[in-house]
């Protein structure tokens, strides 16, 4: 690998590893103003060295071993503002992204020797929860591990339980509409959360991040601290503007508290079954308060639940067969 001719980098976004989702990540990044005039550096073993433009950002593809300290030094890993390490999938892919993470921690920790500097947070994408836990445990506060299968399963389960919720999730999870932003509380420190709700003219306050933990819609009397962050929903970061004057809070005694709707049973239908479905069923179980029935129609339906107590335990399980070129259903197997 040639390490010359790349120039000094700083303030860039670094993406390491091979993944079938990498191009989707790059496409989404190109849609946000947060990457305008920024350099995104992509490093993987089989990469063809090139440089392209997408949206307002520049993408530099670098051929190299993401586990190699020399490679990480050549792309100025310690000077990056954001680092994303991607698993190629499976146990071997997760194991390798763990090695990449270890190399990154060693490379970025060198930056802490300098005054007023801090190591860049590393977001690590795994396929399995086991490696998510292991990487998170070993990396500590420097690492933010995400298991994409678990995340995807939770999103699917959530969207399947509420009509039109997928439209809202699509709005928030892409950069083509309103997005989520984390901003310092700043001079709002000392104000109640109720007051902060009216502090922005072009953004909606959705919650607080305090000591690394997010609380959405906290108690209205919560007092903001100097080191708190606010969770905002806004069209883009440039459009976020404060209200010139914060109106007084409405009289809470005049607002009737809505009663909780009566609990209703839920019924979920799976048409088909694949490796992600057990995780979706598990997410449904965790969110449905036990009042859930599941029906599965599939060519290869589950024989038994992943563990006792999952919704599939009490599900109606059916085989799907092909009949005269069309899918048919038969053979109830309960």
TORKOL-4160 file (C-alpha; in steps of 0.2 Angstrom, whole numbers, padded with zeros to 4 digits, m for minus):
334
<pt num="1" X="0000" Y="0000" Z="0000"/>
<pt num="2" X="0007" Y="0017" Z="m0005"/>
<pt num="3" X="0005" Y="0030" Z="0010"/>
<pt num="4" X="0012" Y="0045" Z="0000"/>
<pt num="5" X="0002" Y="0058" Z="m0009"/>
<pt num="6" X="m0013" Y="0059" Z="0002"/>
<pt num="7" X="m0009" Y="0075" Z="0011"/>
<pt num="8" X="m0013" Y="0079" Z="0029"/>
<pt num="9" X="m0031" Y="0076" Z="0035"/>
<pt num="10" X="m0041" Y="0084" Z="0049"/>
<pt num="11" X="m0059" Y="0086" Z="0053"/>
<pt num="12" X="m0064" Y="0072" Z="0041"/>
<pt num="13" X="m0076" Y="0057" Z="0042"/>
<pt num="14" X="m0068" Y="0040" Z="0042"/>
<pt num="15" X="m0076" Y="0024" Z="0036"/>
<pt num="16" X="m0067" Y="0008" Z="0039"/>
<pt num="17" X="m0071" Y="m0010" Z="0033"/>
<pt num="18" X="m0081" Y="m0018" Z="0019"/>
<pt num="19" X="m0100" Y="m0020" Z="0021"/>
<pt num="20" X="m0114" Y="m0021" Z="0008"/>
<pt num="21" X="m0122" Y="m0006" Z="0017"/>
<pt num="22" X="m0107" Y="0005" Z="0015"/>
<pt num="23" X="m0114" Y="0013" Z="m0001"/>
<pt num="24" X="m0131" Y="0016" Z="0007"/>
<pt num="25" X="m0122" Y="0025" Z="0021"/>
<pt num="26" X="m0112" Y="0036" Z="0009"/>
<pt num="27" X="m0128" Y="0040" Z="m0001"/>
<pt num="28" X="m0137" Y="0046" Z="0015"/>
<pt num="29" X="m0122" Y="0056" Z="0021"/>
<pt num="30" X="m0122" Y="0065" Z="0004"/>
<pt num="31" X="m0140" Y="0071" Z="0008"/>
<pt num="32" X="m0136" Y="0081" Z="0023"/>
<pt num="33" X="m0128" Y="0098" Z="0025"/>
<pt num="34" X="m0118" Y="0092" Z="0039"/>
<pt num="35" X="m0106" Y="0084" Z="0027"/>
<pt num="36" X="m0104" Y="0100" Z="0015"/>
<pt num="37" X="m0086" Y="0104" Z="0011"/>
<pt num="38" X="m0081" Y="0089" Z="0021"/>
<pt num="39" X="m0069" Y="0075" Z="0017"/>
<pt num="40" X="m0076" Y="0057" Z="0019"/>
<pt num="41" X="m0062" Y="0044" Z="0019"/>
<pt num="42" X="m0066" Y="0026" Z="0015"/>
<pt num="43" X="m0053" Y="0012" Z="0019"/>
<pt num="44" X="m0054" Y="m0006" Z="0014"/>
<pt num="45" X="m0042" Y="m0020" Z="0008"/>
<pt num="46" X="m0049" Y="m0021" Z="m0010"/>
<pt num="47" X="m0053" Y="m0003" Z="m0013"/>
<pt num="48" X="m0048" Y="0005" Z="m0029"/>
<pt num="49" X="m0040" Y="0022" Z="m0025"/>
<pt num="50" X="m0050" Y="0036" Z="m0032"/>
<pt num="51" X="m0059" Y="0052" Z="m0027"/>
<pt num="52" X="m0076" Y="0057" Z="m0031"/>
<pt num="53" X="m0089" Y="0071" Z="m0026"/>
<pt num="54" X="m0106" Y="0067" Z="m0019"/>
<pt num="55" X="m0118" Y="0081" Z="m0014"/>
<pt num="56" X="m0107" Y="0094" Z="m0005"/>
<pt num="57" X="m0094" Y="0081" Z="0001"/>
<pt num="58" X="m0078" Y="0074" Z="m0006"/>
<pt num="59" X="m0076" Y="0055" Z="m0005"/>
<pt num="60" X="m0058" Y="0048" Z="m0005"/>
<pt num="61" X="m0057" Y="0029" Z="m0007"/>
<pt num="62" X="m0041" Y="0022" Z="0000"/>
<pt num="63" X="m0034" Y="0004" Z="m0002"/>
<pt num="64" X="m0027" Y="m0002" Z="0014"/>
<pt num="65" X="m0029" Y="m0014" Z="0029"/>
<pt num="66" X="m0040" Y="m0005" Z="0042"/>
<pt num="67" X="m0031" Y="m0015" Z="0056"/>
<pt num="68" X="m0014" Y="m0008" Z="0051"/>
<pt num="69" X="m0008" Y="0006" Z="0062"/>
<pt num="70" X="0002" Y="0013" Z="0047"/>
<pt num="71" X="m0014" Y="0014" Z="0037"/>
<pt num="72" X="m0024" Y="0022" Z="0051"/>
<pt num="73" X="m0010" Y="0035" Z="0053"/>
<pt num="74" X="m0009" Y="0038" Z="0034"/>
<pt num="75" X="m0028" Y="0043" Z="0035"/>
<pt num="76" X="m0026" Y="0053" Z="0051"/>
<pt num="77" X="m0038" Y="0043" Z="0061"/>
<pt num="78" X="m0034" Y="0053" Z="0077"/>
<pt num="79" X="m0039" Y="0069" Z="0068"/>
<pt num="80" X="m0056" Y="0063" Z="0062"/>
<pt num="81" X="m0072" Y="0070" Z="0069"/>
<pt num="82" X="m0082" Y="0054" Z="0066"/>
<pt num="83" X="m0076" Y="0036" Z="0064"/>
<pt num="84" X="m0087" Y="0022" Z="0057"/>
<pt num="85" X="m0081" Y="0004" Z="0058"/>
<pt num="86" X="m0092" Y="m0008" Z="0048"/>
<pt num="87" X="m0093" Y="m0027" Z="0049"/>
<pt num="88" X="m0093" Y="m0037" Z="0033"/>
<pt num="89" X="m0106" Y="m0049" Z="0041"/>
<pt num="90" X="m0106" Y="m0065" Z="0051"/>
<pt num="91" X="m0094" Y="m0070" Z="0065"/>
<pt num="92" X="m0078" Y="m0068" Z="0055"/>
<pt num="93" X="m0084" Y="m0050" Z="0050"/>
<pt num="94" X="m0088" Y="m0045" Z="0068"/>
<pt num="95" X="m0072" Y="m0053" Z="0074"/>
<pt num="96" X="m0062" Y="m0042" Z="0061"/>
<pt num="97" X="m0072" Y="m0026" Z="0065"/>
<pt num="98" X="m0067" Y="m0029" Z="0084"/>
<pt num="99" X="m0048" Y="m0030" Z="0078"/>
<pt num="100" X="m0051" Y="m0014" Z="0068"/>
<pt num="101" X="m0059" Y="m0006" Z="0084"/>
<pt num="102" X="m0044" Y="m0011" Z="0095"/>
<pt num="103" X="m0032" Y="m0003" Z="0082"/>
<pt num="104" X="m0043" Y="0013" Z="0081"/>
<pt num="105" X="m0043" Y="0015" Z="0100"/>
<pt num="106" X="m0024" Y="0014" Z="0100"/>
<pt num="107" X="m0022" Y="0026" Z="0086"/>
<pt num="108" X="m0035" Y="0039" Z="0093"/>
<pt num="109" X="m0029" Y="0038" Z="0111"/>
<pt num="110" X="m0012" Y="0045" Z="0105"/>
<pt num="111" X="m0022" Y="0062" Z="0102"/>
<pt num="112" X="m0026" Y="0063" Z="0121"/>
<pt num="113" X="m0007" Y="0067" Z="0124"/>
<pt num="114" X="m0010" Y="0084" Z="0116"/>
<pt num="115" X="m0018" Y="0098" Z="0127"/>
<pt num="116" X="m0036" Y="0101" Z="0125"/>
<pt num="117" X="m0039" Y="0086" Z="0114"/>
<pt num="118" X="m0050" Y="0070" Z="0116"/>
<pt num="119" X="m0051" Y="0054" Z="0107"/>
<pt num="120" X="m0064" Y="0053" Z="0093"/>
<pt num="121" X="m0079" Y="0042" Z="0097"/>
<pt num="122" X="m0080" Y="0027" Z="0086"/>
<pt num="123" X="m0096" Y="0020" Z="0080"/>
<pt num="124" X="m0095" Y="0001" Z="0077"/>
<pt num="125" X="m0108" Y="m0009" Z="0067"/>
<pt num="126" X="m0109" Y="m0027" Z="0071"/>
<pt num="127" X="m0121" Y="m0041" Z="0064"/>
<pt num="128" X="m0122" Y="m0050" Z="0081"/>
<pt num="129" X="m0127" Y="m0045" Z="0098"/>
<pt num="130" X="m0113" Y="m0055" Z="0106"/>
<pt num="131" X="m0099" Y="m0045" Z="0097"/>
<pt num="132" X="m0109" Y="m0029" Z="0100"/>
<pt num="133" X="m0108" Y="m0033" Z="0119"/>
<pt num="134" X="m0090" Y="m0038" Z="0118"/>
<pt num="135" X="m0084" Y="m0023" Z="0108"/>
<pt num="136" X="m0094" Y="m0011" Z="0120"/>
<pt num="137" X="m0087" Y="m0019" Z="0135"/>
<pt num="138" X="m0069" Y="m0019" Z="0129"/>
<pt num="139" X="m0070" Y="m0001" Z="0121"/>
<pt num="140" X="m0079" Y="0008" Z="0135"/>
<pt num="141" X="m0084" Y="0026" Z="0132"/>
<pt num="142" X="m0073" Y="0027" Z="0117"/>
<pt num="143" X="m0084" Y="0015" Z="0107"/>
<pt num="144" X="m0103" Y="0016" Z="0102"/>
<pt num="145" X="m0107" Y="m0002" Z="0096"/>
<pt num="146" X="m0123" Y="m0005" Z="0086"/>
<pt num="147" X="m0130" Y="m0022" Z="0081"/>
<pt num="148" X="m0139" Y="m0018" Z="0065"/>
<pt num="149" X="m0149" Y="m0034" Z="0065"/>
<pt num="150" X="m0156" Y="m0030" Z="0082"/>
<pt num="151" X="m0159" Y="m0011" Z="0077"/>
<pt num="152" X="m0168" Y="m0016" Z="0061"/>
<pt num="153" X="m0178" Y="m0029" Z="0070"/>
<pt num="154" X="m0184" Y="m0016" Z="0083"/>
<pt num="155" X="m0188" Y="m0004" Z="0069"/>
<pt num="156" X="m0199" Y="m0017" Z="0060"/>
<pt num="157" X="m0208" Y="m0022" Z="0076"/>
<pt num="158" X="m0211" Y="m0004" Z="0080"/>
<pt num="159" X="m0218" Y="0000" Z="0063"/>
<pt num="160" X="m0229" Y="m0016" Z="0062"/>
<pt num="161" X="m0238" Y="m0011" Z="0078"/>
<pt num="162" X="m0244" Y="0006" Z="0073"/>
<pt num="163" X="m0252" Y="0011" Z="0057"/>
<pt num="164" X="m0242" Y="0025" Z="0047"/>
<pt num="165" X="m0227" Y="0025" Z="0059"/>
<pt num="166" X="m0216" Y="0019" Z="0045"/>
<pt num="167" X="m0219" Y="0035" Z="0037"/>
<pt num="168" X="m0213" Y="0045" Z="0052"/>
<pt num="169" X="m0198" Y="0033" Z="0054"/>
<pt num="170" X="m0193" Y="0036" Z="0036"/>
<pt num="171" X="m0194" Y="0055" Z="0038"/>
<pt num="172" X="m0183" Y="0054" Z="0053"/>
<pt num="173" X="m0171" Y="0041" Z="0048"/>
<pt num="174" X="m0166" Y="0049" Z="0031"/>
<pt num="175" X="m0158" Y="0065" Z="0028"/>
<pt num="176" X="m0171" Y="0071" Z="0015"/>
<pt num="177" X="m0183" Y="0078" Z="0028"/>
<pt num="178" X="m0183" Y="0083" Z="0046"/>
<pt num="179" X="m0169" Y="0075" Z="0056"/>
<pt num="180" X="m0163" Y="0073" Z="0074"/>
<pt num="181" X="m0150" Y="0085" Z="0081"/>
<pt num="182" X="m0141" Y="0085" Z="0098"/>
<pt num="183" X="m0136" Y="0103" Z="0103"/>
<pt num="184" X="m0129" Y="0110" Z="0119"/>
<pt num="185" X="m0141" Y="0117" Z="0132"/>
<pt num="186" X="m0130" Y="0132" Z="0133"/>
<pt num="187" X="m0138" Y="0148" Z="0140"/>
<pt num="188" X="m0154" Y="0138" Z="0143"/>
<pt num="189" X="m0146" Y="0130" Z="0158"/>
<pt num="190" X="m0156" Y="0134" Z="0174"/>
<pt num="191" X="m0172" Y="0134" Z="0163"/>
<pt num="192" X="m0186" Y="0121" Z="0165"/>
<pt num="193" X="m0189" Y="0108" Z="0151"/>
<pt num="194" X="m0206" Y="0116" Z="0149"/>
<pt num="195" X="m0197" Y="0133" Z="0145"/>
<pt num="196" X="m0185" Y="0125" Z="0133"/>
<pt num="197" X="m0200" Y="0118" Z="0123"/>
<pt num="198" X="m0204" Y="0136" Z="0118"/>
<pt num="199" X="m0186" Y="0141" Z="0116"/>
<pt num="200" X="m0184" Y="0137" Z="0097"/>
<pt num="201" X="m0194" Y="0145" Z="0083"/>
<pt num="202" X="m0189" Y="0132" Z="0070"/>
<pt num="203" X="m0186" Y="0116" Z="0079"/>
<pt num="204" X="m0196" Y="0105" Z="0091"/>
<pt num="205" X="m0187" Y="0100" Z="0107"/>
<pt num="206" X="m0190" Y="0081" Z="0110"/>
<pt num="207" X="m0179" Y="0077" Z="0125"/>
<pt num="208" X="m0163" Y="0079" Z="0135"/>
<pt num="209" X="m0146" Y="0070" Z="0134"/>
<pt num="210" X="m0138" Y="0070" Z="0151"/>
<pt num="211" X="m0122" Y="0060" Z="0156"/>
<pt num="212" X="m0123" Y="0050" Z="0140"/>
<pt num="213" X="m0142" Y="0045" Z="0143"/>
<pt num="214" X="m0156" Y="0051" Z="0132"/>
<pt num="215" X="m0173" Y="0055" Z="0140"/>
<pt num="216" X="m0187" Y="0059" Z="0128"/>
<pt num="217" X="m0201" Y="0070" Z="0135"/>
<pt num="218" X="m0195" Y="0071" Z="0152"/>
<pt num="219" X="m0204" Y="0079" Z="0167"/>
<pt num="220" X="m0209" Y="0097" Z="0163"/>
<pt num="221" X="m0201" Y="0103" Z="0179"/>
<pt num="222" X="m0184" Y="0096" Z="0175"/>
<pt num="223" X="m0171" Y="0109" Z="0176"/>
<pt num="224" X="m0158" Y="0110" Z="0162"/>
<pt num="225" X="m0139" Y="0109" Z="0167"/>
<pt num="226" X="m0124" Y="0117" Z="0159"/>
<pt num="227" X="m0118" Y="0101" Z="0152"/>
<pt num="228" X="m0135" Y="0094" Z="0146"/>
<pt num="229" X="m0139" Y="0093" Z="0128"/>
<pt num="230" X="m0156" Y="0095" Z="0120"/>
<pt num="231" X="m0163" Y="0083" Z="0107"/>
<pt num="232" X="m0171" Y="0093" Z="0093"/>
<pt num="233" X="m0181" Y="0089" Z="0077"/>
<pt num="234" X="m0177" Y="0101" Z="0063"/>
<pt num="235" X="m0176" Y="0102" Z="0044"/>
<pt num="236" X="m0157" Y="0105" Z="0045"/>
<pt num="237" X="m0144" Y="0111" Z="0057"/>
<pt num="238" X="m0143" Y="0128" Z="0048"/>
<pt num="239" X="m0162" Y="0132" Z="0050"/>
<pt num="240" X="m0162" Y="0130" Z="0069"/>
<pt num="241" X="m0166" Y="0147" Z="0077"/>
<pt num="242" X="m0171" Y="0152" Z="0094"/>
<pt num="243" X="m0187" Y="0162" Z="0098"/>
<pt num="244" X="m0183" Y="0180" Z="0101"/>
<pt num="245" X="m0194" Y="0179" Z="0117"/>
<pt num="246" X="m0200" Y="0164" Z="0127"/>
<pt num="247" X="m0218" Y="0164" Z="0131"/>
<pt num="248" X="m0224" Y="0159" Z="0148"/>
<pt num="249" X="m0229" Y="0142" Z="0151"/>
<pt num="250" X="m0248" Y="0138" Z="0149"/>
<pt num="251" X="m0258" Y="0135" Z="0164"/>
<pt num="252" X="m0257" Y="0117" Z="0167"/>
<pt num="253" X="m0273" Y="0116" Z="0177"/>
<pt num="254" X="m0283" Y="0121" Z="0161"/>
<pt num="255" X="m0277" Y="0106" Z="0152"/>
<pt num="256" X="m0286" Y="0090" Z="0154"/>
<pt num="257" X="m0275" Y="0075" Z="0156"/>
<pt num="258" X="m0280" Y="0062" Z="0142"/>
<pt num="259" X="m0285" Y="0045" Z="0149"/>
<pt num="260" X="m0275" Y="0030" Z="0144"/>
<pt num="261" X="m0285" Y="0020" Z="0130"/>
<pt num="262" X="m0290" Y="0003" Z="0135"/>
<pt num="263" X="m0278" Y="m0011" Z="0131"/>
<pt num="264" X="m0282" Y="m0021" Z="0116"/>
<pt num="265" X="m0276" Y="m0037" Z="0109"/>
<pt num="266" X="m0264" Y="m0036" Z="0095"/>
<pt num="267" X="m0262" Y="m0048" Z="0080"/>
<pt num="268" X="m0246" Y="m0049" Z="0070"/>
<pt num="269" X="m0245" Y="m0059" Z="0053"/>
<pt num="270" X="m0228" Y="m0065" Z="0046"/>
<pt num="271" X="m0229" Y="m0069" Z="0028"/>
<pt num="272" X="m0212" Y="m0078" Z="0026"/>
<pt num="273" X="m0199" Y="m0082" Z="0038"/>
<pt num="274" X="m0180" Y="m0078" Z="0038"/>
<pt num="275" X="m0165" Y="m0076" Z="0049"/>
<pt num="276" X="m0171" Y="m0059" Z="0055"/>
<pt num="277" X="m0188" Y="m0064" Z="0060"/>
<pt num="278" X="m0184" Y="m0072" Z="0077"/>
<pt num="279" X="m0176" Y="m0055" Z="0082"/>
<pt num="280" X="m0192" Y="m0046" Z="0076"/>
<pt num="281" X="m0203" Y="m0058" Z="0086"/>
<pt num="282" X="m0192" Y="m0055" Z="0101"/>
<pt num="283" X="m0194" Y="m0036" Z="0099"/>
<pt num="284" X="m0213" Y="m0038" Z="0098"/>
<pt num="285" X="m0213" Y="m0048" Z="0114"/>
<pt num="286" X="m0204" Y="m0034" Z="0123"/>
<pt num="287" X="m0215" Y="m0020" Z="0117"/>
<pt num="288" X="m0232" Y="m0028" Z="0117"/>
<pt num="289" X="m0235" Y="m0031" Z="0136"/>
<pt num="290" X="m0239" Y="m0050" Z="0132"/>
<pt num="291" X="m0256" Y="m0046" Z="0124"/>
<pt num="292" X="m0250" Y="m0052" Z="0107"/>
<pt num="293" X="m0254" Y="m0066" Z="0095"/>
<pt num="294" X="m0243" Y="m0071" Z="0080"/>
<pt num="295" X="m0247" Y="m0080" Z="0065"/>
<pt num="296" X="m0234" Y="m0087" Z="0053"/>
<pt num="297" X="m0236" Y="m0092" Z="0035"/>
<pt num="298" X="m0220" Y="m0098" Z="0027"/>
<pt num="299" X="m0212" Y="m0112" Z="0017"/>
<pt num="300" X="m0200" Y="m0115" Z="0031"/>
<pt num="301" X="m0208" Y="m0109" Z="0047"/>
<pt num="302" X="m0200" Y="m0110" Z="0064"/>
<pt num="303" X="m0201" Y="m0127" Z="0073"/>
<pt num="304" X="m0199" Y="m0119" Z="0090"/>
<pt num="305" X="m0196" Y="m0102" Z="0098"/>
<pt num="306" X="m0179" Y="m0096" Z="0101"/>
<pt num="307" X="m0183" Y="m0097" Z="0120"/>
<pt num="308" X="m0198" Y="m0101" Z="0130"/>
<pt num="309" X="m0210" Y="m0086" Z="0132"/>
<pt num="310" X="m0208" Y="m0079" Z="0114"/>
<pt num="311" X="m0224" Y="m0074" Z="0105"/>
<pt num="312" X="m0220" Y="m0089" Z="0092"/>
<pt num="313" X="m0223" Y="m0101" Z="0107"/>
<pt num="314" X="m0242" Y="m0097" Z="0106"/>
<pt num="315" X="m0242" Y="m0094" Z="0087"/>
<pt num="316" X="m0252" Y="m0102" Z="0073"/>
<pt num="317" X="m0239" Y="m0109" Z="0062"/>
<pt num="318" X="m0243" Y="m0114" Z="0044"/>
<pt num="319" X="m0234" Y="m0121" Z="0029"/>
<pt num="320" X="m0235" Y="m0111" Z="0013"/>
<pt num="321" X="m0235" Y="m0122" Z="m0003"/>
<pt num="322" X="m0235" Y="m0118" Z="m0022"/>
<pt num="323" X="m0251" Y="m0123" Z="m0031"/>
<pt num="324" X="m0253" Y="m0120" Z="m0049"/>
<pt num="325" X="m0240" Y="m0106" Z="m0049"/>
<pt num="326" X="m0248" Y="m0097" Z="m0035"/>
<pt num="327" X="m0244" Y="m0097" Z="m0016"/>
<pt num="328" X="m0256" Y="m0107" Z="m0006"/>
<pt num="329" X="m0258" Y="m0111" Z="0013"/>
<pt num="330" X="m0261" Y="m0127" Z="0021"/>
<pt num="331" X="m0256" Y="m0138" Z="0035"/>
<pt num="332" X="m0259" Y="m0129" Z="0051"/>
<pt num="333" X="m0245" Y="m0135" Z="0063"/>
<pt num="334" X="m0248" Y="m0129" Z="0080"/>
